[in-house]
Amino acid sequence: MTETEHLQPRFTTDNLLSLQTHILAEEKAHPGATGDFSWLLSAISLAAKTIANKVRRARIENVLGDHGDRNIHGEAQQKLDVISNEIILRCLGDRANVAVLASEEDDAPVVLRSRGAGGRYAVLFDPLDGSSNVDYSVGVGTIFSILQVDSGPVQSSYLQPGVRQKAAGYILYGSSVVFVLTTGNGVNMFVLDQSIGAFVRVASKIRMPERSKIYSVNEAYRDSFPKGYRDYLDFAHANGYSSRYIGSMVADVHRTLLKGGVFLYPPTGTHAGGKLRLMYEANPMAWIMEQAGGRACAGRDRILDIAPTDLHERTSVVMGSAGEVDEVLRHL
């Protein structure tokens, strides 16, 4: 045995593999890669670290509560909504390969440059999902979707079905800061190691359980759900299912990704077409679910196949373990 052979079993490819290293390794699988995409994900990582710090210090810096304005959806903006939105715009705005930045908080997308001027990607994001929960130290998150700009007008380049996403992910700001990412090659999870200031990979090629008796939905609106969803809830109650609902989509979906089950946001009397935003929330989360072996539907339709007609289009959502989504669809 050589001097180093006895040490080798202690080391694996997962040891201290940073998000940046992971991105560069994936880039090697694409001989024509220019590095632009890696540079873009690096900017999102920087934004995530900055937002994580603001969330952690929100009460100390007195940035809790309402900002006083309403966003395009008529929802009261939280102070941290505005701060997080500005952080992402600043981190991504100087990236020469970004053509369009579109935020859930803004009325219209920010067009930075044309395809001819080097703009290759459109980045759509919800800067701080579940932000009203920050006041109570509940997990909140950032959701993002990256699309490649085609040869058409930049102003409408983001109106693409979710199946055409180049990358999607979310960052959960909770007991730890978790970065979940897919580029179409499985789902990988990273956790921010505060001591070194880097996201370190903790799980790769995540696969969801096929079945798990957990459902996540706001049952306060049950009476306004269509009959099929009420029938499903009756089935779940009668068959020993557990109810788990946090009220922050990132936190609820993250639990569903790891533990299995199903996350639902059905149509209601006040939102007949559903409430979640297709481009900022449903599409990126749907792709993550599918890449982990799950399913994601709007009613009976696959979410990723929906052709969007508006940047702020809404949809209903049923996503999670393939077997559990099928069970919901059976009742619809």
VOBA-1610 file (N, C-alpha, C; in pm, whole numbers, padded with zeros to 5 digits, always signed):
BEGIN
Met+00085-00120+00000Met+00000+00000+00000Met+00088+00125+00000Thr+00056+00218-00090Thr+00134+00341-00095Thr+00095+00433+00021Glu+00166+00547+00031Glu+00139+00640+00141Glu-00001+00699+00132Thr-00057+00709+00012Thr-00188+00776-00004Thr-00303+00680-00024Glu-00277+00553-00052Glu-00386+00460-00084Glu-00484+00445+00031His-00434+00445+00156His-00524+00428+00270His-00614+00549+00292Leu-00580+00661+00228Leu-00662+00782+00242Leu-00775+00789+00139Gln-00760+00720+00028Gln-00852+00738-00084Gln-00998+00712-00052Pro-01035+00610+00028Pro-01178+00588+00056Pro-01246+00705+00124Arg-01169+00795+00187Arg-01229+00907+00257Arg-01276+01016+00162Phe-01229+01012+00038Phe-01256+01121-00054Phe-01352+01076-00164Thr-01453+01157-00191Thr-01549+01128-00297Thr-01564+01251-00383Thr-01630+01236-00494Thr-01649+01351-00584Thr-01743+01455-00525Asp-01816+01420-00418Asp-01909+01516-00358Asp-01842+01603-00251Asn-01723+01572-00213Asn-01659+01648-00107Asn-01623+01789-00153Leu-01682+01889-00087Leu-01653+02028-00114Leu-01659+02062-00263Leu-01761+02009-00327Leu-01785+02046-00467Leu-01877+02167-00465Ser-01825+02281-00504Ser-01903+02404-00499Ser-01999+02414-00616Leu-02095+02505-00604Leu-02188+02529-00714Leu-02111+02572-00839Gln-02012+02658-00821Gln-01934+02704-00935Gln-01861+02588-01004Thr-01801+02499-00925Thr-01732+02383-00981Thr-01829+02292-01054His-01947+02274-00994His-02051+02191-01057His-02090+02248-01193Ile-02110+02378-01199Ile-02150+02442-01325Ile-02041+02425-01430Leu-01916+02444-01391Leu-01805+02430-01485Leu-01792+02286-01534Ala-01818+02190-01445Ala-01812+02049-01483Ala-01920+02016-01585Glu-02041+02072-01564Glu-02149+02049-01661Glu-02116+02114-01795Glu-02049+02228-01788Glu-02013+02299-01911Glu-01920+02215-01999Lys-01833+02135-01937Lys-01740+02052-02013Lys-01811+01949-02100Ala-01934+01915-02062Ala-02010+01819-02140Ala-02065+01880-02269His-02047+02012-02283His-02095+02082-02403His-01976+02150-02470Pro-01915+02084-02567Pro-01792+02135-02630Pro-01805+02276-02685Gly-01925+02315-02727Gly-01942+02448-02785Gly-01972+02556-02684Ala-01969+02523-02556Ala-02005+02619-02452Ala-01908+02737-02450Thr-01962+02856-02430Thr-01880+02977-02429Thr-01848+03026-02289Gly-01915+02971-02188Gly-01897+03018-02051Gly-01999+03121-02009Asp-02077+03172-02106Asp-02178+03274-02076Asp-02281+03223-01976Phe-02324+03099-01995Phe-02428+03043-01909Phe-02377+03028-01766Ser-02254+02983-01752Ser-02193+02968-01620Ser-02181+03103-01550Trp-02147+03205-01627Trp-02135+03341-01574Trp-02270+03390-01522Leu-02376+03351-01591Leu-02511+03391-01553Leu-02554+03325-01422Leu-02529+03195-01409Leu-02563+03124-01286Leu-02479+03173-01169Ser-02358+03215-01197Ser-02274+03271-01093Ser-02335+03400-01038Ala-02394+03481-01125Ala-02458+03605-01082Ala-02580+03575-00995Ile-02656+03471-01030Ile-02772+03432-00949Ile-02725+03385-00812Ser-02614+03313-00809Ser-02558+03269-00681Ser-02521+03388-00593Leu-02461+03490-00652Leu-02425+03610-00576Leu-02550+03679-00523Ala-02653+03689-00605Ala-02778+03750-00560Ala-02838+03671-00443Ala-02832+03538-00452Ala-02887+03453-00346Ala-02816+03476-00213Lys-02686+03486-00217Lys-02609+03510-00093Lys-02645+03646-00033Thr-02662+03745-00119Thr-02693+03880-00072Thr-02833+03885-00011Ile-02930+03822-00079Ile-03067+03819-00026Ile-03071+03741+00105Ala-02998+03629+00111Ala-02994+03549+00233Ala-02948+03633+00352Asn-02850+03717+00330Asn-02800+03804+00437Asn-02906+03905+00479Lys-02980+03961+00381Lys-03086+04057+00413Lys-03199+03991+00490Val-03236+03868+00451Val-03342+03796+00521Val-03301+03768+00664Arg-03176+03725+00683Arg-03129+03690+00816Arg-03125+03812+00908Arg-03100+03931+00851Arg-03088+04052+00931Arg-03211+04142+00922Ala-03321+04088+00869Ala-03439+04171+00842Ala-03491+04243+00966Arg-03500+04173+01076Arg-03553+04238+01197Arg-03452+04337+01255Ile-03326+04301+01249Ile-03222+04389+01301Ile-03219+04520+01223Glu-03233+04510+01090Glu-03227+04629+01005Glu-03364+04694+00984Asn-03466+04639+01050Asn-03602+04695+01044Asn-03653+04708+00900Val-03645+04596+00827Val-03699+04595+00690Val-03810+04490+00680Leu-03884+04474+00787Leu-04000+04385+00786Leu-04125+04465+00749Gly-04232+04393+00714Gly-04361+04458+00691Gly-04378+04513+00552Asp-04492+04583+00533Asp-04529+04637+00402Asp-04439+04752+00359His-04417+04757+00227His-04342+04867+00169His-04431+04988+00146Gly-04562+04959+00128Gly-04658+05068+00107Gly-04711+05074-00034Asp-04654+04996-00126Asp-04700+04993-00265Asp-04760+04856-00297Arg-04823+04849-00415Arg-04875+04720-00463Arg-04808+04687-00596Asn-04787+04555-00619Asn-04725+04515-00745Asn-04829+04503-00854Ile-04788+04454-00971Ile-04875+04443-01087Ile-04997+04354-01061His-04984+04264-00963His-05092+04170-00932His-05189+04224-00827Gly-05164+04348-00782Gly-05250+04407-00681Gly-05218+04362-00541Glu-05103+04294-00523Glu-05064+04244-00392Glu-04975+04345-00321Ala-04994+04356-00190Ala-04911+04448-00112Ala-04766+04402-00115Gln-04677+04493-00153Gln-04535+04459-00156Gln-04475+04471-00016Gln-04394+04372+00019Gln-04319+04377+00143Gln-04188+04452+00117Lys-04132+04509+00222Lys-04006+04580+00207Lys-03899+04490+00146Leu-03897+04364+00189Leu-03795+04273+00138Leu-03823+04229-00006Asp-03950+04238-00051Asp-03979+04216-00194Asp-03900+04314-00278Val-03910+04440-00239Val-03846+04548-00315Val-03694+04536-00307Ile-03643+04508-00189Ile-03498+04494-00171Ile-03444+04376-00253Ser-03512+04262-00245Ser-03466+04142-00317Ser-03472+04164-00468Asn-03577+04230-00513Asn-03591+04259-00655Asn-03474+04345-00703Glu-03441+04446-00626Glu-03331+04535-00664Glu-03197+04461-00664Ile-03178+04372-00569Ile-03053+04295-00563Ile-03035+04211-00689Ile-03140+04141-00730Ile-03130+04056-00849Ile-03107+04139-00974Leu-03179+04250-00985Leu-03160+04337-01101Leu-03017+04389-01109Arg-02958+04422-00996Arg-02822+04475-00995Arg-02719+04366-01022Cys-02742+04245-00970Cys-02646+04136-00992Cys-02648+04086-01136Leu-02765+04091-01199Leu-02777+04040-01336Leu-02769+04148-01442Gly-02792+04272-01403Gly-02802+04379-01501Gly-02675+04407-01578Asp-02558+04378-01519Asp-02434+04408-01589Asp-02377+04285-01660Arg-02452+04175-01662Arg-02406+04057-01735Arg-02435+04077-01883Ala-02330+04079-01964Ala-02342+04116-02104Ala-02425+04018-02186Asn-02451+03899-02133Asn-02528+03799-02209Asn-02676+03800-02175Val-02720+03891-02086Val-02861+03897-02048Val-02935+03996-02139Ala-03038+03946-02205Ala-03118+04031-02293Ala-03237+04091-02220Val-03302+04010-02136Val-03425+04052-02069Val-03424+04005-01924Leu-03467+04092-01835Leu-03492+04057-01695Leu-03640+04084-01667Ala-03711+03982-01620Ala-03854+03998-01594Ala-03884+03951-01452Ser-03940+04039-01373Ser-03968+04011-01233Ser-04118+04009-01207Glu-04156+03924-01115Glu-04296+03919-01073Glu-04341+04054-01015Glu-04246+04129-00962Glu-04279+04253-00894Glu-04294+04373-00987Asp-04251+04358-01113Asp-04251+04471-01205Asp-04360+04458-01311Asp-04414+04570-01353Asp-04520+04570-01454Asp-04472+04513-01587Ala-04353+04551-01627Ala-04301+04512-01758Ala-04157+04463-01744Pro-04112+04380-01836Pro-03973+04332-01830Pro-03875+04443-01862Val-03754+04427-01815Val-03645+04519-01846Val-03567+04463-01963Val-03572+04531-02076Val-03497+04488-02195Val-03361+04556-02191Leu-03255+04478-02178Leu-03120+04533-02163Leu-03046+04547-02295Arg-03058+04444-02379Arg-02985+04448-02506Arg-03046+04348-02603Ser-03020+04369-02731Ser-03073+04280-02835Ser-02986+04156-02849Arg-03036+04062-02924Arg-02958+03944-02955Arg-02829+03983-03029Gly-02842+04076-03121Gly-02727+04121-03198Gly-02620+04188-03112Ala-02662+04246-03000Ala-02568+04312-02909Ala-02514+04217-02803Gly-02545+04088-02816Gly-02491+03989-02723Gly-02590+03932-02624Gly-02714+03982-02625Gly-02814+03931-02532Gly-02861+03792-02572Arg-02829+03693-02493Arg-02862+03555-02528Arg-02971+03494-02441Tyr-02992+03552-02321Tyr-03082+03487-02227Tyr-03184+03584-02169Ala-03301+03528-02136Ala-03403+03599-02060Ala-03413+03531-01924Val-03406+03610-01819Val-03416+03557-01683Val-03544+03608-01620Leu-03631+03514-01579Leu-03757+03547-01514Leu-03749+03502-01370Phe-03801+03583-01277Phe-03782+03546-01137Phe-03890+03604-01046Asp-03915+03531-00941Asp-03992+03579-00827Asp-03888+03607-00719Pro-03860+03734-00690Pro-03746+03766-00603Pro-03758+03714-00461Leu-03879+03713-00405Leu-03893+03663-00268Leu-04033+03605-00249Asp-04049+03482-00288Asp-04175+03411-00272Asp-04206+03391-00124Gly-04331+03417-00085Gly-04371+03399+00055Gly-04319+03507+00146Ser-04291+03625+00091Ser-04224+03730+00167Ser-04299+03775+00292Ser-04431+03763+00292Ser-04506+03805+00412Ser-04475+03717+00531Asn-04413+03601+00508Asn-04378+03511+00618Asn-04247+03549+00687Val-04171+03641+00627Val-04043+03679+00686Val-04062+03734+00826Asp-04171+03807+00847Asp-04197+03867+00978Asp-04202+03761+01088Tyr-04232+03636+01050Tyr-04251+03530+01149Tyr-04144+03420+01139Ser-04033+03453+01069Ser-03919+03363+01056Ser-03953+03231+00988Val-04050+03235+00897Val-04086+03118+00817Val-04001+03119+00690Gly-03966+03000+00640Gly-03884+02990+00520Gly-03946+03059+00400Val-03867+03136+00328Val-03910+03205+00206Val-03807+03172+00097Gly-03831+03219-00025Gly-03735+03181-00128Gly-03741+03264-00254Thr-03641+03244-00338Thr-03632+03303-00472Thr-03650+03192-00574Ile-03728+03218-00679Ile-03749+03122-00787Ile-03703+03186-00917Phe-03635+03110-01002Phe-03590+03167-01128Phe-03603+03068-01243Ser-03616+03124-01362Ser-03626+03048-01486Ser-03542+03119-01591Ile-03463+03041-01667Ile-03378+03099-01770Ile-03418+03043-01907Leu-03443+03133-01998Leu-03480+03098-02136Leu-03378+03156-02232Gln-03357+03088-02343Gln-03267+03141-02444Gln-03345+03228-02542Val-03291+03345-02570Val-03355+03439-02661Val-03340+03387-02804Asp-03451+03383-02877Asp-03443+03338-03016Asp-03420+03457-03108Ser-03438+03436-03236Ser-03409+03541-03333Ser-03521+03644-03348Gly-03633+03622-03278Gly-03745+03715-03287Gly-03723+03839-03204Pro-03827+03924-03190Pro-03816+04046-03110Pro-03784+04013-02964Val-03688+04084-02909Val-03647+04059-02770Val-03764+04082-02675Gln-03850+04179-02707Gln-03959+04217-02619Gln-04054+04101-02590Ser-04063+04002-02680Ser-04153+03889-02659Ser-04080+03757-02649Ser-03947+03762-02635Ser-03867+03640-02637Ser-03891+03552-02515Tyr-03947+03610-02410Tyr-03969+03533-02287Tyr-04099+03454-02292Leu-04185+03478-02390Leu-04312+03405-02398Leu-04291+03270-02465Gln-04226+03181-02391Gln-04196+03046-02438Gln-04252+02946-02339Pro-04296+02829-02387Pro-04342+02725-02294Pro-04228+02677-02205Gly-04263+02628-02089Gly-04163+02586-01991Gly-04070+02477-02039Val-04114+02398-02136Val-04031+02289-02186Val-03904+02342-02252Arg-03901+02472-02285Arg-03785+02530-02351Arg-03689+02599-02253Gln-03711+02584-02125Gln-03620+02642-02026Gln-03480+02583-02039Lys-03380+02665-02016Lys-03241+02619-02017Lys-03191+02589-01876Ala-03250+02653-01779Ala-03217+02626-01639Ala-03332+02677-01554Ala-03350+02616-01439Ala-03453+02660-01344Ala-03408+02620-01205Gly-03454+02696-01108Gly-03415+02663-00973Gly-03483+02751-00870Tyr-03450+02725-00747Tyr-03498+02809-00637Tyr-03395+02810-00527Ile-03401+02914-00447Ile-03317+02926-00327Ile-03411+02939-00208Leu-03396+02852-00113Leu-03478+02853+00008Leu-03397+02915+00121Tyr-03452+03024+00179Tyr-03389+03089+00293Tyr-03461+03041+00419Gly-03407+02939+00480Gly-03470+02880+00598Gly-03367+02856+00706Ser-03374+02738+00771Ser-03275+02705+00873Ser-03136+02696+00813Ser-03130+02667+00682Ser-03008+02679+00603Ser-03048+02742+00470Val-02950+02788+00395Val-02977+02847+00264Val-02951+02740+00159Val-03057+02698+00091Val-03049+02585-00001Val-03072+02632-00144Phe-02987+02590-00235Phe-02995+02626-00376Phe-03024+02497-00453Val-03140+02489-00516Val-03178+02372-00595Val-03179+02412-00742Leu-03113+02332-00826Leu-03090+02370-00965Leu-03108+02253-01060Thr-03169+02279-01175Thr-03166+02185-01285Thr-03132+02259-01414Thr-03050+02195-01496Thr-03022+02244-01631Thr-03064+02139-01733Gly-03155+02050-01690Gly-03202+01945-01778Gly-03124+01816-01764Asn-03038+01809-01665Asn-02956+01690-01641Asn-02973+01645-01496Gly-03099+01636-01453Gly-03127+01599-01315Gly-03134+01721-01223Val-03163+01694-01097Val-03178+01800-00997Val-03067+01787-00893Asn-02998+01897-00869Asn-02889+01899-00772Asn-02917+02002-00663Met-02871+01971-00542Met-02898+02057-00428Met-02766+02101-00363Phe-02761+02230-00332Phe-02643+02290-00270Phe-02686+02364-00144Val-02598+02370-00047Val-02625+02444+00077Val-02513+02545+00097Leu-02550+02665+00137Leu-02452+02771+00160Leu-02373+02743+00287Asp-02244+02724+00272Asp-02153+02711+00386Asp-02105+02851+00421Gln-02160+02906+00529Gln-02130+03044+00566Gln-01981+03064+00597Ser-01914+02958+00641Ser-01775+02972+00682Ser-01682+02997+00564Ile-01720+02950+00445Ile-01636+02971+00328Ile-01704+03057+00222Gly-01832+03091+00247Gly-01905+03178+00156Gly-01938+03116+00021Ala-01958+02984+00019Ala-01986+02917-00108Ala-02097+02815-00090Phe-02173+02794-00199Phe-02272+02687-00201Phe-02199+02555-00230Val-02220+02456-00144Val-02155+02326-00156Val-02260+02220-00189Arg-02229+02135-00285Arg-02327+02034-00325Arg-02344+01929-00216Val-02469+01904-00181Val-02499+01806-00078Val-02582+01689-00131Ala-02642+01703-00249Ala-02719+01594-00309Ala-02720+01614-00460Ser-02705+01506-00534Ser-02707+01514-00680Ser-02806+01413-00735Lys-02861+01443-00853Lys-02956+01355-00921Lys-03068+01312-00826Ile-03129+01409-00760Ile-03236+01381-00664Ile-03353+01312-00734Arg-03405+01208-00671Arg-03524+01140-00722Arg-03633+01144-00616Met-03753+01184-00656Met-03865+01189-00563Met-03921+01049-00539Pro-03978+01025-00421Pro-04051+00900-00402Pro-04169+00893-00499Glu-04198+00774-00548Glu-04310+00755-00642Glu-04443+00783-00573Arg-04455+00745-00447Arg-04577+00768-00370Arg-04540+00814-00230Ser-04622+00899-00173Ser-04606+00942-00035Ser-04737+01005+00008Lys-04792+00961+00119Lys-04925+01005+00159Lys-04920+01140+00230Ile-04880+01242+00154Ile-04874+01379+00205Ile-04934+01470+00099Tyr-05022+01558+00139Tyr-05072+01659+00046Tyr-05054+01797+00109Ser-05033+01895+00023Ser-05008+02032+00068Ser-05100+02126-00008Val-05196+02185+00062Val-05291+02277+00001Val-05353+02362+00111Asn-05394+02482+00077Asn-05462+02568+00174Asn-05609+02527+00179Glu-05643+02442+00275Glu-05780+02390+00283Glu-05881+02494+00331Ala-05834+02610+00368Ala-05928+02717+00405Ala-06018+02753+00287Tyr-05968+02729+00163Tyr-06044+02761+00042Tyr-06118+02641-00015Arg-06126+02534+00061Arg-06184+02410+00011Arg-06321+02429-00052Asp-06408+02506+00013Asp-06545+02521-00037Asp-06551+02586-00175Ser-06444+02659-00214Ser-06444+02724-00345Ser-06367+02644-00450Phe-06310+02528-00411Phe-06241+02443-00507Phe-06342+02374-00598Pro-06308+02345-00723Pro-06393+02262-00808Pro-06416+02125-00743Lys-06524+02059-00780Lys-06566+01935-00714Lys-06456+01829-00715Gly-06382+01815-00825Gly-06281+01711-00832Gly-06176+01723-00724Tyr-06136+01845-00692Tyr-06037+01866-00586Tyr-06096+01834-00450Arg-06224+01868-00429Arg-06288+01834-00303Arg-06301+01683-00289Asp-06329+01615-00400Asp-06336+01469-00396Asp-06201+01409-00361Tyr-06095+01468-00415Tyr-05961+01418-00383Tyr-05932+01434-00233Leu-05968+01550-00177Leu-05944+01572-00035Leu-06022+01474+00051Asp-06145+01441+00011Asp-06221+01338+00081Asp-06147+01205+00077Phe-06093+01170-00041Phe-06016+01047-00056Phe-05894+01050+00036Ala-05822+01163+00039Ala-05702+01173+00121Ala-05735+01158+00269His-05843+01221+00313His-05884+01211+00454His-05919+01068+00491Ala-05981+00996+00398Ala-06028+00860+00425Ala-05917+00756+00415Asn-05801+00797+00363Asn-05696+00699+00339Asn-05565+00730+00409Gly-05573+00802+00519Gly-05458+00819+00606Gly-05351+00915+00556Tyr-05388+01010+00472Tyr-05290+01108+00425Tyr-05264+01213+00533Ser-05143+01267+00534Ser-05108+01378+00623Ser-05115+01509+00546Ser-05159+01614+00613Ser-05164+01748+00554Ser-05046+01829+00604Arg-04971+01886+00510Arg-04857+01972+00544Arg-04863+02096+00456Tyr-04885+02211+00515Tyr-04894+02334+00436Tyr-04827+02448+00511Ile-04724+02508+00450Ile-04648+02616+00511Ile-04700+02753+00466Gly-04740+02763+00339Gly-04787+02890+00286Gly-04679+02968+00215Ser-04564+02905+00195Ser-04455+02961+00114Ser-04425+02855+00009Met-04450+02886-00120Met-04439+02784-00223Met-04302+02717-00224Val-04196+02795-00211Val-04062+02737-00214Val-04046+02634-00103Ala-04089+02667+00017Ala-04076+02574+00129Ala-04163+02451+00109Asp-04287+02469+00063Asp-04377+02355+00041Asp-04326+02264-00071Val-04278+02323-00179Val-04228+02242-00290Val-04098+02172-00251His-04013+02240-00173His-03887+02177-00130His-03915+02052-00046Arg-04009+02065+00046Arg-04044+01946+00125Arg-04099+01836+00036Thr-04183+01873-00060Thr-04241+01774-00151Thr-04133+01707-00234Leu-04035+01784-00279Leu-03924+01727-00356Leu-03850+01620-00277Leu-03827+01645-00149Leu-03746+01554-00069Leu-03827+01441-00005Lys-03949+01472+00037Lys-04030+01373+00109Lys-04135+01307+00023Gly-04165+01365-00093Gly-04271+01313-00177Gly-04406+01370-00136Gly-04510+01328-00208Gly-04644+01380-00184Gly-04685+01469-00299Val-04781+01558-00273Val-04832+01643-00381Val-04861+01783-00326Phe-04825+01883-00406Phe-04853+02022-00375Phe-04960+02069-00471Leu-05068+02129-00416Leu-05180+02172-00499Leu-05210+02320-00478Tyr-05242+02386-00587Tyr-05299+02520-00579Tyr-05412+02523-00682Pro-05532+02477-00642Pro-05643+02463-00737Pro-05704+02598-00775Pro-05789+02598-00877Pro-05870+02716-00906Pro-05962+02744-00788Thr-05999+02870-00770Thr-06094+02906-00665Thr-06198+02999-00723Gly-06294+03038-00640Gly-06398+03128-00686Gly-06345+03262-00731Thr-06239+03311-00666Thr-06183+03441-00702Thr-06071+03431-00806His-06015+03311-00825His-05911+03288-00926His-05946+03162-01003Ala-06040+03179-01095Ala-06093+03063-01168Ala-05988+02995-01255Gly-05887+03068-01297Gly-05781+03008-01378Gly-05660+02966-01297Gly-05669+02979-01165Gly-05555+02953-01079Gly-05489+03083-01038Lys-05403+03076-00937Lys-05344+03199-00884Lys-05193+03210-00907Leu-05123+03098-00913Leu-04977+03103-00925Leu-04935+03151-01065Arg-04823+03219-01071Arg-04775+03272-01197Arg-04704+03163-01277Leu-04748+03147-01402Leu-04694+03042-01488Leu-04544+03059-01511Met-04503+03179-01548Met-04365+03201-01592Met-04265+03205-01476Tyr-04305+03261-01361Tyr-04213+03282-01251Tyr-04213+03168-01150Glu-04327+03099-01137Glu-04341+03000-01031Glu-04368+02860-01086Ala-04474+02845-01165Ala-04516+02712-01209Ala-04413+02646-01301Asn-04366+02718-01403Asn-04273+02657-01499Asn-04143+02609-01436Pro-04071+02695-01361Pro-03946+02645-01302Pro-03968+02530-01204Met-04071+02539-01121Met-04097+02432-01026Met-04141+02304-01096Ala-04219+02318-01203Ala-04264+02201-01278Ala-04145+02126-01338Trp-04048+02200-01392Trp-03933+02135-01453Trp-03849+02063-01348Ile-03835+02124-01231Ile-03763+02058-01122Ile-03834+01928-01083Met-03965+01934-01069Met-04041+01814-01035Met-04019+01703-01138Glu-04031+01737-01265Glu-04016+01636-01370Glu-03874+01582-01375Gln-03775+01668-01357Gln-03636+01623-01360Gln-03604+01531-01243Ala-03684+01537-01138Ala-03665+01449-01022Ala-03757+01328-01027Gly-03824+01308-01141Gly-03909+01190-01156Gly-04054+01212-01122Gly-04093+01337-01091Gly-04231+01367-01055Gly-04311+01415-01175Arg-04427+01470-01146Arg-04514+01524-01249Arg-04563+01662-01206Ala-04608+01741-01305Ala-04661+01875-01276Ala-04766+01908-01379Cys-04888+01935-01332Cys-05001+01960-01421Cys-05079+02083-01379Ala-05149+02140-01477Ala-05249+02242-01452Ala-05381+02180-01495Gly-05462+02137-01398Gly-05574+02051-01434Gly-05517+01922-01489Arg-05557+01884-01609Arg-05502+01763-01671Arg-05388+01792-01767Asp-05359+01920-01791Asp-05256+01957-01887Asp-05118+01963-01822Arg-05017+01917-01895Arg-04880+01929-01849Arg-04841+02077-01847Ile-04792+02125-01733Ile-04759+02266-01719Ile-04656+02310-01822Leu-04553+02231-01844Leu-04444+02271-01932Leu-04485+02284-02078Asp-04602+02232-02114Asp-04649+02242-02252Asp-04736+02364-02277Ile-04771+02436-02171Ile-04860+02552-02187Ile-04787+02663-02263Ala-04849+02712-02371Ala-04793+02823-02447Ala-04840+02953-02384Pro-04750+03029-02322Pro-04792+03151-02251Pro-04832+03262-02349Thr-04927+03342-02307Thr-04970+03456-02388Thr-04943+03589-02318Asp-04906+03581-02189Asp-04883+03703-02112Asp-04776+03676-02008Leu-04693+03774-01982Leu-04583+03760-01887Leu-04633+03724-01748His-04748+03779-01708His-04799+03758-01573His-04915+03658-01570Glu-04920+03569-01668Glu-05026+03469-01677Glu-05029+03380-01552Arg-05151+03348-01510Arg-05170+03264-01391Arg-05213+03123-01431Thr-05194+03029-01337Thr-05234+02891-01363Thr-05262+02820-01232Ser-05338+02712-01241Ser-05352+02622-01127Ser-05234+02527-01129Val-05211+02456-01019Val-05094+02370-01007Val-05128+02242-00931Val-05082+02130-00986Val-05078+02002-00914Val-04941+01943-00945Met-04852+01935-00847Met-04717+01884-00874Met-04664+01803-00756Gly-04579+01707-00788Gly-04519+01624-00685Gly-04490+01484-00734Ser-04496+01388-00644Ser-04471+01248-00679Ser-04565+01204-00790Ala-04511+01131-00886Ala-04590+01092-01004Ala-04716+01018-00964Gly-04706+00924-00872Gly-04823+00847-00830Gly-04927+00930-00760Glu-04882+01030-00683Glu-04976+01114-00610Glu-05044+01216-00703Val-04971+01267-00800Val-05033+01356-00899Val-05138+01277-00977Asp-05106+01154-01015Asp-05203+01070-01086Asp-05329+01050-01003Glu-05311+01037-00871Glu-05427+01017-00783Glu-05517+01140-00784Val-05458+01258-00783Val-05538+01381-00792Val-05611+01386-00925Leu-05538+01358-01034Leu-05597+01364-01168Leu-05711+01263-01182Arg-05699+01152-01115Arg-05807+01052-01122Arg-05939+01108-01072His-05932+01196-00974His-06054+01256-00920His-06103+01373-01005Leu-06013+01432-01086Leu-06055+01542-01171Leu-06126+01493-01297
//
